[in-house]
Amino acid sequence: MKLDFKRSALLLLASVLALSAAACGKSGDDGKTTTDSGASSPSPSTGAQADNTPITFTFFSSDPSPNWNNMQDEVGKVITEKTGVTLKAEFSTGNEDKVALIAASGNYPDLISPKNGASLLVNAGALLDLTELIEKHAPNLKKVYGPYMKRLRWSNEDPSIYILPTYAGVNHTAFDEGGVFHLQHAVVKELGYPQIRTVKDFENAIRQYKEKHPTIDGQPTIGLSLIADNWRIMISVTNPAFFATGASDDGEYYIDPKTYEAKLHYRRPEEKEYFRWLNHLNAIGLLDPESFVQKEDQYKAKIASGRVLGLIDATWGFADAVNSLKAAGKFERTYGHYPVTLNESFKAANLQDTGFMAGWGVGITKSCKDPVRAIKFLDWLASEEGQILINWGIEGKHYKVENGKRVIPPDVLEKKTNDAANFARTTGIGLYNLLSAHYGDGVKDSTGNYFTTNFPEQIQAGYSPIEKEVLAAYGKTTWKDFFPPASEFPVKPWGAAWNIPVDSDSELNVLFKKTQEIVWKRIPQVILAKPEEFDKLWDEFMKDLIDAGVEKQEKLYTELVKARVKLWNE
């Protein structure tokens, strides 16, 4: 989806944030699961990377990177030392048309991460087919992608490889889960750790605590705040409707798991009841009245003040505010993550397995000054040495090895956990994960250590005392323990529908823009309406979608989903 490329799932899926889909063990192209990590032997030799003479590549990313330090961080300096490469990077500042402008200009950076704008570049002939470059110069890329190489193909008609998928780790296993419904630890602790399973449980906890504490630190207590600033409306307001009604993240669509039929997810009757609940929260004064007018910095400032009891958002969407709370020592005002659904007949499908989710990633453009050096650079990042560096940092400085195991010293872990932005800016750990292919959480290297730092023992070590206290009170060890495991859901053979490329000039994209304008207008309207007007406004909303051609839109998107299944699984 065009607008869904701003999510984040997945955005820092790798180290800060998370993609929303998870895997259990290693999912092969047949959907079956094995336990082989695919990384038990050393990486292929990177001897071909011997040319490390200085070279600067220009790079554009459709994601922001507020902690980027021009590779003058500790990890960045090592990357340059090992490869000779420095990136002159530009990151998105929220301009959704930037990739379109780049595609139209004919003036391309050497490397680009366009997210869902890749089709614009492919149509413009801007991206190189990487197939031969990978075959000749990239043994590490071939090893990491392994049996999933065929998922890198652009389409059934065009088997070229234009994008190296980087937003999903290969053979990823989720060891924790952030969910989308969040409550302050202070709330559940004071209320005696009530069950938080349904929207009514979530509502009751907020209401009871707010009644006891109408102010926090001298400011009015806010029950629930949402963020609807531009594309963020999808993450905080609309996407939670499918999570709360038993579906996993396919962007703006619900995909029938048997027929692969796509439906704009708002047209599911059960989601109407989710939005009715938000309308109810507004009517009783639990919803922040500024939810649909506040800017993102205002939203984060409220959270950082400690007075917002509940949130519905991706964890990456308010991570900066949580870091501020931690820095201020307000750990009880940080949040736990709960598997909230409309009622107990639904199961939260946050952990449903997508298999290896190819799609968004990095391409090399036809303007690249040295494509061979560029692919070798990306190949080195995908090597065992490169992956350990970007995830763990420098041995002796950011981690040490004890009895054969990599360990993060307590002082380093404290900075990484409680001063995350400054830690990333100075060390560079977490800033390079989306540049190249990489293994997901749970995969071990040739020494028997995990490639990433996201594994149970390390995750638990990073929890604050109040977080551990809350988890223990509920009989859990991680937040993932609250959620139904991936094994309770089928593996999705289309991956995640939101990262299926859509031609920007297609009729589908025109129809999508029309219906999206209606959604962004109507959803705030129905939530803020008087309860007695809800049904009438909802019916008008559904009629508007029909009149705008939503049924044809759904038919066209169904064709894309079926084509993705064929491309990946035949």
C-alpha positions as CSV (number, residue, x, y, z in Angstrom):
1,M,0.0,0.0,0.0
2,K,1.2,3.5,-0.8
3,L,0.6,5.1,2.5
4,D,1.3,2.1,4.6
5,F,5.0,2.3,3.7
6,K,5.3,4.8,6.6
7,R,4.8,2.2,9.2
8,S,7.2,1.4,10.8
9,A,6.0,-2.6,12.0
10,L,8.0,-2.9,11.1
11,L,10.7,0.2,11.6
12,L,12.8,-0.6,13.6
13,L,11.8,-3.9,13.7
14,A,15.3,-4.9,13.9
15,S,16.4,-3.4,17.2
16,V,14.2,-0.7,18.5
17,L,11.0,-1.3,17.0
18,A,9.6,-4.3,15.6
19,L,7.9,-5.5,12.5
20,S,4.5,-6.8,13.5
21,A,4.9,-10.2,12.1
22,A,6.8,-13.0,13.8
23,A,8.2,-16.4,12.9
24,C,8.6,-19.6,14.7
25,G,11.9,-21.4,14.0
26,K,12.7,-21.3,10.3
27,S,9.8,-21.2,7.8
28,G,10.6,-22.7,4.4
29,D,8.9,-21.7,1.2
30,D,6.5,-24.6,1.7
31,G,5.3,-23.1,5.0
32,K,6.7,-25.9,7.1
33,T,8.9,-25.2,10.1
34,T,12.4,-26.6,10.8
35,T,14.8,-25.9,13.6
36,D,18.0,-25.4,11.5
37,S,19.1,-21.8,11.8
38,G,20.8,-21.8,8.5
39,A,23.8,-20.1,10.0
40,S,25.7,-22.7,11.9
41,S,28.9,-22.5,9.8
42,P,31.2,-19.5,9.2
43,S,30.3,-17.0,6.6
44,P,31.8,-17.4,3.2
45,S,35.1,-15.7,2.7
46,T,35.0,-12.0,2.1
47,G,38.4,-11.9,0.5
48,A,36.9,-10.2,-2.5
49,Q,36.3,-7.2,-0.3
50,A,40.0,-6.5,-0.2
51,D,39.6,-3.2,-2.0
52,N,38.9,-0.9,0.8
53,T,40.2,2.3,-0.8
54,P,38.0,5.2,0.3
55,I,34.8,5.7,-1.6
56,T,31.6,7.7,-0.8
57,F,28.2,6.5,-1.8
58,T,25.1,8.7,-1.7
59,F,22.1,7.0,0.0
60,F,18.5,7.9,0.4
61,S,16.1,6.2,2.9
62,S,12.3,6.6,3.1
63,D,12.6,6.2,6.8
64,P,13.9,8.8,9.2
65,S,17.0,8.1,11.2
66,P,17.2,10.9,13.9
67,N,20.3,9.4,15.5
68,W,22.3,9.2,12.3
69,N,25.8,10.6,12.9
70,N,27.3,10.6,9.4
71,M,29.1,7.3,10.2
72,Q,31.2,9.1,12.9
73,D,29.8,6.8,15.5
74,E,31.9,3.9,16.8
75,V,30.4,1.2,14.6
76,G,30.3,3.5,11.5
77,K,34.0,4.1,11.8
78,V,34.7,0.4,11.9
79,I,32.5,-0.2,8.9
80,T,34.4,2.4,6.9
81,E,37.8,1.0,8.1
82,K,36.7,-2.5,6.9
83,T,35.1,-1.6,3.6
84,G,36.5,1.9,2.7
85,V,32.8,3.0,2.3
86,T,31.3,6.2,3.7
87,L,27.7,7.0,3.2
88,K,26.5,10.5,2.4
89,A,23.0,9.8,3.6
90,E,19.7,11.6,3.4
91,F,16.7,10.3,5.4
92,S,13.0,11.0,5.0
93,T,11.5,13.9,7.0
94,G,8.0,12.9,6.2
95,N,7.8,14.0,2.6
96,E,5.8,11.2,1.0
97,D,6.6,12.4,-2.5
98,K,10.4,12.3,-2.2
99,V,10.8,9.0,-3.9
100,A,8.5,10.2,-6.7
101,L,10.6,13.3,-7.1
102,I,13.8,11.2,-7.3
103,A,12.3,8.9,-9.8
104,A,11.1,11.7,-12.0
105,S,14.3,13.7,-11.8
106,G,16.6,11.1,-13.2
107,N,19.1,12.2,-10.6
108,Y,19.5,9.1,-8.4
109,P,21.6,8.4,-5.3
110,D,24.0,5.5,-5.5
111,L,21.9,3.5,-3.1
112,I,18.2,3.9,-2.1
113,S,15.8,2.4,0.3
114,P,12.4,3.4,-1.2
115,K,10.1,1.2,0.8
116,N,6.8,1.0,-1.1
117,G,8.0,3.5,-3.7
118,A,10.2,0.9,-5.4
119,S,7.7,0.5,-8.3
120,L,8.2,4.2,-9.2
121,L,12.0,3.6,-9.6
122,V,11.5,0.3,-11.4
123,N,9.1,2.0,-13.9
124,A,11.6,4.8,-14.4
125,G,14.4,2.2,-15.1
126,A,16.3,3.6,-12.2
127,L,17.3,0.4,-10.4
128,L,19.9,-2.1,-11.5
129,D,19.1,-5.8,-11.8
130,L,21.3,-7.2,-9.0
131,T,21.1,-10.8,-10.0
132,E,24.5,-11.0,-11.7
133,L,26.2,-8.8,-9.1
134,I,25.0,-11.1,-6.3
135,E,26.1,-14.2,-8.1
136,K,29.6,-12.9,-8.8
137,H,30.4,-10.8,-5.8
138,A,28.0,-11.5,-2.9
139,P,28.5,-14.9,-1.2
140,N,27.2,-13.6,2.1
141,L,24.0,-12.2,0.6
142,K,23.4,-15.6,-1.1
143,K,24.0,-17.4,2.2
144,V,21.7,-15.2,4.3
145,Y,18.8,-15.3,1.9
146,G,19.4,-19.0,1.2
147,P,16.2,-20.8,0.0
148,Y,14.4,-17.5,-0.1
149,M,16.3,-16.1,-3.0
150,K,13.3,-16.6,-5.3
151,R,11.4,-14.2,-3.1
152,L,13.7,-11.5,-4.2
153,R,12.3,-11.6,-7.8
154,W,10.3,-8.6,-8.7
155,S,7.3,-10.3,-10.3
156,N,6.2,-13.3,-12.3
157,E,6.7,-11.3,-15.5
158,D,10.0,-9.8,-14.4
159,P,12.3,-12.0,-12.4
160,S,14.9,-9.3,-11.9
161,I,16.2,-8.6,-8.4
162,Y,15.9,-4.8,-7.9
163,I,15.7,-4.7,-4.1
164,L,17.6,-6.6,-1.4
165,P,15.0,-7.1,1.4
166,T,16.3,-5.6,4.6
167,Y,13.2,-4.9,6.8
168,A,12.8,-8.5,7.8
169,G,15.4,-10.7,9.4
170,V,15.8,-14.2,7.8
171,N,14.6,-17.1,9.9
172,H,13.3,-14.7,12.6
173,T,11.8,-15.9,15.8
174,A,10.0,-13.3,18.0
175,F,11.1,-13.5,21.6
176,D,9.1,-10.5,22.7
177,E,6.0,-8.6,21.6
178,G,5.1,-5.0,21.9
179,G,1.5,-5.3,20.8
180,V,-0.6,-2.2,20.1
181,F,-2.5,-1.8,23.4
182,H,-0.5,-0.4,26.3
183,L,-1.1,0.5,29.9
184,Q,1.1,2.2,32.4
185,H,2.6,-0.1,35.0
186,A,1.3,2.2,37.8
187,V,-2.3,1.5,36.6
188,V,-2.2,-2.3,36.7
189,K,-0.2,-2.3,39.9
190,E,-2.5,-0.1,41.9
191,L,-5.6,-2.0,40.6
192,G,-4.1,-5.3,41.8
193,Y,-3.1,-6.6,38.4
194,P,-6.5,-7.1,36.8
195,Q,-7.0,-9.2,33.6
196,I,-6.4,-7.0,30.6
197,R,-7.8,-9.1,27.8
198,T,-10.7,-7.2,26.2
199,V,-11.4,-3.6,25.3
200,K,-13.7,-3.5,28.2
201,D,-10.9,-4.6,30.6
202,F,-8.7,-2.0,29.0
203,E,-11.3,0.7,29.4
204,N,-12.2,-0.3,33.0
205,A,-8.5,-0.1,34.1
206,I,-8.1,3.4,32.6
207,R,-11.4,4.6,34.1
208,Q,-10.8,3.3,37.6
209,Y,-7.3,4.7,37.8
210,K,-8.3,8.1,36.3
211,E,-11.1,8.4,38.9
212,K,-8.6,7.9,41.7
213,H,-6.0,10.1,40.2
214,P,-7.6,13.0,38.2
215,T,-4.2,14.7,38.1
216,I,-0.6,13.4,37.8
217,D,2.2,15.7,38.8
218,G,-0.2,18.6,38.9
219,Q,-1.6,18.1,35.3
220,P,-4.9,16.6,34.2
221,T,-4.8,12.9,33.8
222,I,-5.4,11.6,30.2
223,G,-7.1,8.3,29.9
224,L,-6.3,7.3,26.3
225,S,-4.5,9.4,23.7
226,L,-4.3,8.6,20.0
227,I,-2.2,10.1,17.2
228,A,-3.8,10.8,13.9
229,D,-1.1,13.2,12.5
230,N,-1.0,12.4,8.7
231,W,-0.1,8.7,8.1
232,R,0.1,8.0,11.8
233,I,-3.7,7.7,11.8
234,M,-3.2,4.2,10.4
235,I,-0.9,3.0,13.1
236,S,-2.7,4.4,16.1
237,V,-6.3,4.7,15.0
238,T,-7.3,2.4,12.1
239,N,-4.9,-0.6,12.1
240,P,-5.7,-1.6,15.7
241,A,-9.2,-2.4,14.5
242,F,-8.0,-5.5,12.7
243,F,-5.7,-6.5,15.6
244,A,-8.6,-6.2,18.0
245,T,-10.7,-8.4,15.8
246,G,-8.4,-11.3,15.3
247,A,-6.5,-10.3,12.2
248,S,-2.8,-9.7,11.7
249,D,-1.2,-6.9,9.8
250,D,-1.9,-6.7,6.1
251,G,-2.1,-3.0,6.0
252,E,-5.4,-1.6,4.7
253,Y,-6.7,-4.9,3.7
254,Y,-8.0,-8.1,5.3
255,I,-6.9,-11.2,3.3
256,D,-9.1,-14.3,3.4
257,P,-6.6,-17.0,4.4
258,K,-8.3,-19.6,2.2
259,T,-9.3,-17.8,-0.9
260,Y,-6.8,-14.9,-0.8
261,E,-9.6,-12.5,-1.4
262,A,-8.7,-8.9,-0.3
263,K,-11.2,-6.7,1.4
264,L,-10.6,-3.1,2.7
265,H,-10.6,-4.1,6.4
266,Y,-13.0,-1.4,7.5
267,R,-15.8,-3.3,5.6
268,R,-15.6,-6.1,8.1
269,P,-18.7,-5.9,10.4
270,E,-16.7,-6.7,13.5
271,E,-14.5,-3.7,13.0
272,K,-17.5,-1.4,13.1
273,E,-17.9,-2.5,16.7
274,Y,-14.3,-1.6,17.5
275,F,-14.9,2.0,16.2
276,R,-18.1,2.1,18.2
277,W,-16.1,1.4,21.3
278,L,-13.7,4.3,20.5
279,N,-16.9,6.4,20.0
280,H,-18.0,5.3,23.5
281,L,-14.7,6.2,25.0
282,N,-14.9,9.7,23.6
283,A,-18.5,10.0,24.9
284,I,-17.5,9.2,28.4
285,G,-14.5,11.4,28.5
286,L,-11.7,8.8,28.4
287,L,-10.4,9.7,25.0
288,D,-8.0,12.6,24.7
289,P,-10.1,15.3,22.9
290,E,-6.9,16.4,21.1
291,S,-6.3,13.0,19.5
292,F,-7.3,14.1,16.0
293,V,-5.7,17.5,16.0
294,Q,-2.4,17.1,17.9
295,K,0.9,16.9,16.1
296,E,3.3,14.1,16.8
297,D,5.6,16.2,19.0
298,Q,2.7,17.2,21.2
299,Y,1.6,13.6,21.5
300,K,5.1,12.5,22.6
301,A,5.3,15.4,25.0
302,K,2.1,14.3,26.7
303,I,3.4,10.8,27.1
304,A,6.7,12.0,28.4
305,S,4.9,14.0,31.1
306,G,3.7,10.7,32.5
307,R,0.0,11.6,32.5
308,V,-1.3,9.4,29.7
309,L,-2.6,6.1,31.2
310,G,-3.2,4.2,28.0
311,L,-2.0,4.1,24.4
312,I,-3.0,2.4,21.2
313,D,0.0,2.5,19.0
314,A,3.1,0.6,17.8
315,T,5.9,0.7,20.4
316,W,8.2,2.5,18.0
317,G,5.6,5.3,17.7
318,F,6.2,6.4,21.3
319,A,9.6,5.0,22.1
320,D,11.2,8.5,22.3
321,A,8.7,9.5,25.0
322,V,9.3,6.3,26.9
323,N,13.0,7.0,26.8
324,S,12.3,10.4,28.3
325,L,10.3,8.8,31.1
326,K,13.1,6.4,31.8
327,A,15.7,9.3,31.8
328,A,13.5,11.1,34.4
329,G,13.3,8.0,36.6
330,K,9.5,7.6,36.0
331,F,9.6,3.9,35.3
332,E,6.2,3.3,36.8
333,R,4.8,5.6,34.0
334,T,6.2,3.4,31.2
335,Y,4.0,0.8,29.6
336,G,3.1,-2.8,29.6
337,H,1.8,-4.5,26.4
338,Y,-1.4,-6.5,26.4
339,P,-3.3,-8.8,23.9
340,V,-6.5,-6.8,23.9
341,T,-9.3,-7.8,21.5
342,L,-12.9,-6.7,21.1
343,N,-14.1,-9.6,23.1
344,E,-12.8,-13.0,24.1
345,S,-14.1,-14.7,21.0
346,F,-11.1,-13.2,19.2
347,K,-7.4,-14.1,19.5
348,A,-4.7,-11.4,19.1
349,A,-2.8,-12.5,16.0
350,N,0.1,-10.2,16.4
351,L,2.6,-13.1,16.3
352,Q,1.2,-14.7,13.2
353,D,4.0,-15.9,11.0
354,T,4.6,-14.3,7.6
355,G,7.5,-16.5,6.7
356,F,10.5,-14.6,5.3
357,M,8.9,-11.3,4.3
358,A,10.7,-10.1,1.3
359,G,9.8,-6.7,-0.1
360,W,11.1,-3.4,1.3
361,G,14.9,-3.0,1.3
362,V,17.8,-1.4,-0.6
363,G,18.5,-1.1,-4.3
364,I,21.5,0.1,-6.3
365,T,20.6,2.7,-9.0
366,K,21.9,3.0,-12.5
367,S,23.7,6.2,-11.3
368,C,25.8,4.3,-8.9
369,K,29.5,5.2,-9.4
370,D,30.7,1.7,-8.7
371,P,28.0,-1.0,-8.5
372,V,30.6,-3.8,-7.7
373,R,32.0,-1.9,-4.7
374,A,28.4,-1.2,-3.7
375,I,27.3,-4.8,-3.7
376,K,30.5,-5.8,-2.0
377,F,29.8,-3.3,0.7
378,L,26.3,-4.7,1.2
379,D,27.7,-8.2,1.2
380,W,30.2,-7.3,3.9
381,L,27.4,-6.0,6.1
382,A,25.6,-9.3,5.6
383,S,28.7,-11.3,6.6
384,E,29.0,-12.8,10.1
385,E,31.6,-10.2,11.0
386,G,29.4,-7.4,9.8
387,Q,26.2,-8.6,11.5
388,I,27.9,-9.0,14.8
389,L,29.3,-5.5,14.6
390,I,26.1,-3.8,13.7
391,N,24.1,-5.7,16.4
392,W,26.6,-6.0,19.2
393,G,29.1,-3.3,18.6
394,I,32.8,-3.6,19.3
395,E,34.2,-6.4,21.4
396,G,35.8,-5.0,24.6
397,K,33.9,-1.8,24.3
398,H,30.2,-2.7,23.9
399,Y,30.3,-6.4,24.8
400,K,32.7,-9.0,26.1
401,V,33.0,-12.8,25.7
402,E,32.6,-14.9,28.9
403,N,32.9,-18.7,28.6
404,G,32.3,-18.4,24.9
405,K,29.2,-16.3,25.2
406,R,28.8,-12.6,24.2
407,V,27.7,-10.5,27.2
408,I,26.7,-6.9,27.4
409,P,28.3,-5.4,30.6
410,P,25.7,-3.8,33.0
411,D,26.9,-0.3,32.5
412,V,26.6,-0.5,28.7
413,L,23.2,-2.2,29.0
414,E,22.0,0.6,31.3
415,K,22.9,3.2,28.7
416,K,21.4,1.1,25.9
417,T,18.1,0.7,27.8
418,N,17.6,4.0,29.5
419,D,19.5,6.4,27.2
420,A,18.6,4.8,23.9
421,A,18.9,7.8,21.6
422,N,22.2,9.0,22.8
423,F,23.5,5.4,22.9
424,A,22.6,4.8,19.3
425,R,24.0,8.2,18.2
426,T,27.4,7.6,19.8
427,T,27.9,3.8,19.3
428,G,26.0,3.4,16.0
429,I,24.5,0.1,17.3
430,G,21.1,-0.3,15.7
431,L,21.6,2.3,13.0
432,Y,22.8,0.0,10.2
433,N,20.4,-2.9,10.4
434,L,18.2,-1.9,7.5
435,L,21.1,-1.4,5.1
436,S,21.6,-5.0,4.1
437,A,20.4,-8.6,4.5
438,H,20.6,-10.0,8.0
439,Y,19.4,-12.8,10.1
440,G,16.5,-12.4,12.5
441,D,16.3,-12.9,16.2
442,G,17.0,-16.4,17.3
443,V,19.6,-17.3,14.7
444,K,23.0,-18.3,16.0
445,D,26.4,-17.6,14.4
446,S,29.3,-20.1,14.0
447,T,30.3,-19.6,17.6
448,G,26.9,-20.6,18.9
449,N,26.0,-17.0,19.9
450,Y,22.9,-15.2,18.7
451,F,23.5,-12.7,15.9
452,T,21.2,-10.2,17.5
453,T,20.9,-9.1,21.1
454,N,17.1,-9.8,21.2
455,F,17.0,-13.2,22.9
456,P,15.2,-14.1,26.1
457,E,18.0,-13.7,28.7
458,Q,19.1,-10.4,27.2
459,I,15.5,-9.1,26.8
460,Q,14.7,-9.9,30.4
461,A,18.0,-8.3,31.5
462,G,16.9,-5.1,29.8
463,Y,13.6,-4.8,31.7
464,S,13.2,-2.3,34.5
465,P,12.5,-3.4,38.0
466,I,8.8,-2.3,37.7
467,E,8.5,-4.2,34.4
468,K,9.8,-7.4,36.0
469,E,7.5,-6.9,38.9
470,V,4.4,-6.5,36.7
471,L,5.3,-9.5,34.6
472,A,5.9,-11.6,37.6
473,A,2.6,-10.6,39.1
474,Y,0.9,-11.9,36.0
475,G,3.0,-15.1,35.9
476,K,4.9,-14.0,32.8
477,T,8.6,-13.7,31.9
478,T,8.3,-11.5,28.7
479,W,5.4,-9.6,27.1
480,K,5.3,-12.2,24.4
481,D,3.9,-14.6,27.0
482,F,0.6,-12.7,27.1
483,F,0.0,-13.3,23.4
484,P,-1.2,-16.5,21.5
485,P,1.9,-18.1,20.0
486,A,2.6,-18.2,16.3
487,S,1.8,-21.9,16.3
488,E,-1.9,-21.2,16.8
489,F,-2.1,-19.5,13.4
490,P,-1.2,-20.6,9.8
491,V,1.8,-19.2,8.1
492,K,0.7,-16.5,5.6
493,P,1.9,-17.5,2.1
494,W,1.7,-13.9,0.9
495,G,3.9,-12.6,3.7
496,A,2.3,-9.3,4.6
497,A,0.1,-7.6,2.0
498,W,1.2,-4.1,2.9
499,N,4.6,-4.6,1.2
500,I,3.3,-5.9,-2.1
501,P,4.5,-3.4,-4.7
502,V,1.7,-1.4,-6.3
503,D,2.3,0.4,-9.6
504,S,1.9,4.1,-8.9
505,D,0.2,4.7,-12.2
506,S,-2.3,1.8,-11.9
507,E,-6.0,2.1,-11.6
508,L,-5.7,0.3,-8.2
509,N,-3.6,3.1,-6.9
510,V,-6.1,5.7,-8.1
511,L,-8.9,3.9,-6.4
512,F,-6.8,3.4,-3.2
513,K,-6.2,7.2,-2.9
514,K,-9.9,7.9,-3.3
515,T,-10.9,5.4,-0.6
516,Q,-8.1,6.5,1.7
517,E,-9.3,10.1,1.6
518,I,-12.7,8.9,2.6
519,V,-11.3,6.8,5.5
520,W,-9.2,9.6,6.8
521,K,-12.3,11.9,6.8
522,R,-14.9,9.5,8.1
523,I,-13.1,7.6,10.8
524,P,-12.5,10.7,13.0
525,Q,-16.0,11.8,12.3
526,V,-17.6,8.5,13.5
527,I,-15.4,8.4,16.6
528,L,-16.2,11.9,17.7
529,A,-19.9,11.8,16.9
530,K,-22.7,11.5,19.4
531,P,-23.3,7.8,20.1
532,E,-26.8,8.0,18.7
533,E,-25.4,9.3,15.4
534,F,-22.8,6.5,15.0
535,D,-24.8,4.0,12.9
536,K,-26.1,6.6,10.5
537,L,-22.6,8.0,9.9
538,W,-21.1,4.5,9.6
539,D,-23.6,3.6,6.9
540,E,-22.7,6.8,5.0
541,F,-19.0,5.8,5.3
542,M,-19.7,2.4,3.8
543,K,-21.7,3.9,1.0
544,D,-19.0,6.4,0.2
545,L,-16.5,3.6,-0.2
546,I,-18.9,1.7,-2.6
547,D,-19.4,4.9,-4.6
548,A,-15.7,5.4,-4.8
549,G,-15.1,2.0,-6.4
550,V,-13.9,0.0,-3.4
551,E,-15.2,-3.3,-4.8
552,K,-13.1,-3.0,-7.9
553,Q,-10.2,-1.9,-5.8
554,E,-10.5,-5.0,-3.7
555,K,-10.7,-7.2,-6.9
556,L,-7.5,-5.7,-8.2
557,Y,-5.7,-6.1,-4.9
558,T,-6.8,-9.7,-4.7
559,E,-5.1,-10.3,-8.1
560,L,-1.8,-8.9,-6.6
561,V,-2.1,-11.1,-3.5
562,K,-2.6,-14.2,-5.6
563,A,0.3,-13.3,-7.8
564,R,2.5,-12.9,-4.8
565,V,1.5,-16.3,-3.5
566,K,2.3,-17.8,-7.0
567,L,5.7,-16.0,-7.1
568,W,6.8,-17.1,-3.7
569,N,5.4,-20.6,-3.5
570,E,5.6,-22.2,-6.9
